Amino acid sequence: MKCVASWRRLFFCLGIAAWWLSSPNFAEAQQQAKVKLAALQKRHAEFHERYVVQLQELAAFCRERTLPEGVAEIRKYLIIPQGSTIKMVTLPTEFQPPLPAEMTPDEREWQTQLRFAREKYATELYKLSREALASNYFGYAFDLIREIASHHPDHKMARELLGYVAYEKRWVTPYAKTMMLKGYVWNPQFGWIERKHEARYLGGERLVDGRWMSKEKEAEIRRDFNKAWEIKTDHYLIKTNHSLERGVELGQALEDFHEFFHQTFAGFFNEPEHLQKKFNGTAKAKSPADPFQVNFYRTREEYVARLKPHFPAIDVTNGIYLTTGQGVGRTAHFYHDPNGNHEATLYHEATHQLFYESHLQHRPIAEKGSFWIIEGIACYMESFRRDNGEFSIGDPQYIRFVGARANFINLKYYVPMRDFTEMGMQAFQSAPMLAKNYTQASGLAHFFMHYDGGRYRDALVAHLAELYSSNARKRENPRSLDELTGESFNDLDQAYGDFLRDLAKDIAAVQVQP
């Protein structure tokens, strides 16, 4: 496992991990970890409560002095920490400017005090995030980092941990910095384009193989997928014969998803030692070496025709990630549907791609057991939403989570976790109640990501890391979730039921409010 300390890896390799996991020492360690997380969450709540009081007092000051712009600005930071969802906001690109010299005393007072409160709260949360990291709560640590950046966007360590670097008084990605140094600018219609060409593009011209032509002429050429547009972003290479603009739009959606994904599953992609270096500021963000490949076809018919030889059942799909196949392997494939919105499919298949390509080796995944979480986590990631610069995941009202509650509470359908875990890929996919099992897998993934403030999230991430590992022994013998959480399967079944019933009650209570 990627997140396990070296002495426990040694025990595992010596073949006595089973003894350790069942020993009183392990149970005691699990209990201590729960107590530590609860203590961290309690301090977080105390810091936030004190911060909110400061902001409310400052807002009252502005109301008394008829400063509505101050009240509006302060309200932006009255953000409730995440509960049953994980949230992220688009951070400002420009550095925060110094306070202007020409201000009234009251204006200077509220603006100075607001900056002081925000920076103090960020400092408290950063210290807390370091403690969370030291306790191996990687997901919680990055939740705190996201919260820091939303209140203090120029917090240097938070921005670097989120993958940004400073460039000309702006926060940009390493790839963006490289492109800007080469004389490129990002255009929301055309993607990265040489600055000297932007005006001609805006005027309707296109540069193809060194020749300028009309955008209509280029579109004729690009209809052939072998001559498709290629849109390069920080982490993706999108090939499409639909349109340049749609390819750029798709690239932005995937980049938003990628950023959210890597922060949420930080423990999957980083060894504890590397995360510690990141938090210490000694591991700098770098541009990715190889982009993820995405093909976006102009029509469904072309999508089916190109992929049928490699996946005979392609007709029943809206999108697919293929791990193998000449010219189509290690690529996510989608098509334009003028009558539908396939963003859920996009995020589902992107999840498979990001997890699978965490290693270069071609390898079977969850063939012997635990296949439910491979599909369950992808279904969970379908709930990712982008809305006016705000991003969230895990909305309890997402259709798959609604279905999980209905199956469990109303239909009394539930496969106990012990039995669910024993299903490998073939057993899971050939089960007679496949649709209900997919729904249950979605609900369980939601549970492990959000239950009790994310208590089990890092255990789930560790489980996924082992299932996708390039180490065959680790991959074929992953530690189960009862081992990683320190809870029996029966207790996890009970907690899952409680989680669903509590969500149902919370949603019902909101719906009856006037």
SULTAFEN-V947657 format. One record per pair of residues at least 24 apart in sequence whose ideal C-beta (glycine too) atoms are under 6 Angstrom apart, sorted by the first residue. I is the first residue (numbers start at 1). GAP is how many residues later the second one is. D is the distance in whole Angstrom. If there is no record, write none. Layout:
BEGIN
((I & GAP & D) (I & GAP & D))
END
This chain:
BEGIN
((1 & 461 & 5) (1 & 464 & 6) (1 & 465 & 5) (2 & 269 & 6) (2 & 463 & 4) (3 & 264 & 5) (3 & 269 & 6) (3 & 459 & 5) (21 & 462 & 5) (30 & 456 & 3) (36 & 99 & 5) (37 & 100 & 6) (40 & 92 & 6) (41 & 412 & 5) (47 & 77 & 5) (48 & 33 & 6) (51 & 70 & 4) (54 & 63 & 5) (58 & 52 & 6) (58 & 55 & 6) (61 & 49 & 6) (62 & 48 & 5) (65 & 41 & 5) (70 & 40 & 5) (77 & 74 & 6) (84 & 312 & 5) (84 & 366 & 5) (85 & 307 & 5) (85 & 309 & 4) (85 & 310 & 6) (86 & 307 & 5) (86 & 308 & 6) (87 & 305 & 5) (88 & 58 & 5) (88 & 172 & 6) (88 & 303 & 4) (89 & 61 & 5) (89 & 301 & 5) (90 & 299 & 4) (91 & 58 & 6) (91 & 62 & 5) (92 & 61 & 5) (93 & 77 & 5) (93 & 78 & 6) (94 & 76 & 6) (95 & 59 & 6) (95 & 74 & 5) (96 & 58 & 5) (118 & 33 & 5) (118 & 34 & 5) (119 & 33 & 5) (121 & 30 & 6) (122 & 26 & 5) (122 & 29 & 6) (122 & 30 & 4) (122 & 33 & 5) (130 & 149 & 6) (133 & 146 & 6) (137 & 321 & 6) (138 & 128 & 5) (138 & 129 & 4) (138 & 320 & 6) (139 & 315 & 6) (139 & 318 & 4) (139 & 319 & 5) (140 & 314 & 6) (142 & 121 & 5) (142 & 124 & 5) (161 & 117 & 6) (163 & 122 & 5) (165 & 120 & 6) (173 & 61 & 5) (174 & 111 & 5) (174 & 112 & 6) (174 & 113 & 5) (175 & 59 & 4) (175 & 112 & 4) (178 & 109 & 6) (189 & 56 & 5) (191 & 40 & 5) (191 & 57 & 4) (235 & 53 & 5) (235 & 56 & 6) (235 & 57 & 6) (236 & 55 & 5) (236 & 56 & 5) (236 & 58 & 6) (237 & 54 & 4) (237 & 56 & 6) (238 & 56 & 5) (239 & 56 & 5) (240 & 56 & 4) (241 & 57 & 5) (242 & 56 & 5) (242 & 94 & 5) (250 & 46 & 6) (256 & 130 & 6) (257 & 90 & 6) (257 & 93 & 6) (257 & 127 & 6) (260 & 131 & 5) (261 & 93 & 6) (265 & 196 & 6) (267 & 191 & 6) (267 & 194 & 5) (268 & 193 & 5) (268 & 196 & 6) (268 & 197 & 5) (292 & 61 & 6) (293 & 38 & 4) (294 & 38 & 5) (295 & 36 & 6) (295 & 38 & 5) (296 & 38 & 5) (297 & 38 & 4) (298 & 38 & 6) (300 & 35 & 5) (303 & 32 & 4) (318 & 24 & 5) (318 & 27 & 4) (319 & 26 & 4) (319 & 30 & 5) (321 & 28 & 4) (321 & 31 & 4) (321 & 32 & 5) (344 & 38 & 4) (347 & 34 & 5) (347 & 35 & 5) (347 & 37 & 5) (348 & 30 & 5) (348 & 34 & 5) (351 & 27 & 4) (351 & 30 & 4) (352 & 26 & 6) (355 & 113 & 5) (358 & 110 & 6) (359 & 111 & 4) (361 & 109 & 5) (366 & 59 & 6) (366 & 101 & 5) (367 & 57 & 5) (367 & 58 & 5) (368 & 56 & 5) (369 & 52 & 6) (369 & 53 & 5) (369 & 55 & 5) (370 & 51 & 5) (371 & 52 & 6) (371 & 53 & 5) (371 & 54 & 5) (371 & 57 & 4) (372 & 48 & 5) (372 & 69 & 4) (375 & 66 & 5) (376 & 65 & 3) (376 & 66 & 6) (376 & 68 & 6) (376 & 69 & 4) (377 & 68 & 5) (379 & 63 & 4) (380 & 62 & 6) (380 & 65 & 4) (380 & 66 & 6) (394 & 56 & 6) (396 & 107 & 5) (400 & 42 & 4) (401 & 45 & 5) (403 & 36 & 4) (404 & 35 & 5) (404 & 38 & 6) (404 & 39 & 3) (405 & 95 & 5) (405 & 99 & 5) (407 & 29 & 6) (407 & 32 & 6) (408 & 92 & 5) (416 & 77 & 6) (417 & 72 & 5) (417 & 75 & 5) (417 & 76 & 6) (418 & 71 & 4) (421 & 59 & 6) (447 & 49 & 5) (447 & 52 & 5) (451 & 48 & 5) (456 & 29 & 5) (459 & 25 & 4) (459 & 26 & 5))
END
